[in-house]
Amino acid sequence: MTALSINQVTVSSEDIGDAILFRAGKPVAALVLFPGAKVAPERYASLCEKLVVETRGEVLVVVGRFFKNFPNPLQGKSRILIAVKALEKMGYKDAAQRVFLAGHSFGGIMAKKYVPSMKLGGLILLASYINHSISKNATLKEYAAPVMTLGGELDAYTGLNYIARESRLIMELENIEKGLVCRKPVILLRGINHMQFADGIP
């Protein structure tokens, strides 16, 4: 376990094998992050530390570790349960609803199925999207939980066309279903590329 003090908040990080935990104080919610394909969980340390600091320790952050750094459905649920069980130990009976799942790139595409099935608080997509297919919950509109989509202006992998498509869809539907923009915001981050959610050189 290591500790780092930022802006008078001491953030501790602990590698428990299946995940790396970042915390400070007593959290009231948790964020589980599925890394992008072939991106080591350690490369999200700066982002996770900042999240804990900005929330003054009210959010526990769990970065899942996957076989060969490739998110897969055989290990996904167990990584989420780390956060659920941690909140349950603190006495929260609604622990699953206090857990939000984030996914970077392919991690986001894989993460989408767990939020409705495990009744989690919501989904955060980092340089990712709800892939359109014939399957259930195939589009952002149909997805059964709150979603925040964060895309990078300079992203050459999850390009502006994906972000623009989702943004246009939500804006059009806002006229029919009030409040949809608040439940499913699509945000473009200026000057950000695909890998800037993680540390180091792509």
N, C-alpha and C positions, 0 to 999 in steps of 0.2 A: 504494500500500500504506500502511495506517495501523496504528499500534500503540497498545494501551491496556493499562496495567498495573493488575491487580486482584488483591489478596491475594498479592502477590509473584509473580504469573504474568503475563507479558507476552503478550497476545493480539494477533496481527497479523491484519488483514483485507485481502483482496485481491480486487478485482473483475476477473475475467478475461473478462467479456463474457457467457458462457453461465451463469455462476454467480459467487457470492461465496464465497470460502474463508476460514475462520477456523481459526487454528492457533497452537500454542505448543509448542516442543520437537519431539521425534520421536514422532509418533502411532503407536499399535499397532493402531488401528481407525479407522473413519470412519463418520460419520452423514451421509446425504444427506437433505435436507428438500425436499419438494415443497410450495410455498405453497398457501394456499387460493385459490379463484377471485377474481381481481381484487385480490389482495393483493400488493403489491410485495415482492420478496425483502429489501429493506433493512429492512422492518418486523420482521424476525426477528433483527435484530442483537443485541439484549439477551439473548434466549434462547440464541443461538449462543455468545456470549461467556461466558455463565454455564456452559454445557456444557463448554467448553474449560477454564475455570478449575476447575470441580468435578472434572474428570478429570486435573487437573495436566498438561494438554497431551497426554494419551494418546489423545485422540480428535480427529481432524480433522473439521470440520463444513463441509459443502458445501450451500449453498442455491441450488437451481436457478432460473435465470431463464427464463421462458417468454414466447412471443409474446403481447403484450397482457396480460401477467400472468394467463394462463389455462393451467394445466397441460394438456398434450395428449400423446397417444401418439406423435406424430412426433418429439418432442424429449426424451421421458422417458429413454430408454436412454442417450443421449449425456451427459445430466447425471449419471447414475450412473457411467458410465465415467470421468468426471473423477476420482472418488474411487478407483476400482479402479486406474487407471493411476498415481495418486499413491502408493498403497501398493506397487504393483509396483516403482516406482522406488526404494523404500526396501528392496527385496529380499524382500518377502513373496510367496511362491509361492502362498499361499492367500488372495490379496488379496480376491477376491469374497466369501469367507466372513467376512471381517473388516468388510464393509460392511453397515450397517443402514440401512434406508430408512424415513423418517418422512414422514407426509403429514398436513397440516392440512386439515380439512373436505373439499372436493372433491379436494384433492391426495392425501388418503388413499385415497379411492375409486379414483382413477386409479393410485395407486402399487401396489395389491395384486397386479397381474398380474406385476410385474417380479421380486418376491422369489423365487418358485419357479422362474421361467424362467431367471433369471440366477444361481440358487443363492447368493443373498445370505444374510447371517446371520439376518435377521429383519425384521419390520415393526412400526413404532410408529404407532398411529393417534391423532392429536390432534383431538378433537372430530369424529371420523369413525368409520366402521364398515365391516365387510365386508357389502356390500349383498347381500341374499338374492335370488337369481335362479335360473334353471334352468341357468346356466353352470357350468363346472368350478370347484371350490373356492368354491362359492356361499355357504357359511356358515363361521363362525369355527371350528366343529368340524372341517369338512372341509379347511380351509386347510392347505396342506402345510408351513408353516414356523412358527416361534415368532412370536407376536403379542402386543404390549402395547397395550391399549385404554385411553386416558385421556379421560374425559368430564367436562364441567363441570356442576356442580349447577344453574347458572343459564343453561344453554345452551338458547336458544329455537329453534335450528335443528336441531342433532343432539340431540334431547331425551332426557330421562331414560328414555323408553320404549325407545329403542335400547340404551342402556347396561344397563338392567334386563334386557332380553331376552337380551343376550349373557352377562351375569353369571349369570342363572338357568340358562342352557344349560350353561355351563362347570361350575357347581356340581353340577348333576344328573349330568353325565358324569364328574365326578371319582370317583364311586362305582364306575364301570365302568373308567375309564382313569386309574389313579393317576398323579399328577404333572402332569395337564392344567392345573391352576390355576397351576402354576409356569411352564409353557410358554406359556400364553395368559391372563395376568392381565387382569382388567377392573377399572379403578380409577376411582372417582368423586372428583373434586377439589371440595371444598367452596368455595362462594363464587366460583367461576370461571364466566365466560360464554364464548360461542363464540369471541370475538375476543381473549381475553386470552393466547393463545399468541403473539400478535403485538403489536408496540408501537403506540401511538397510538390515536386515537379511531376506532371502527368506522365 
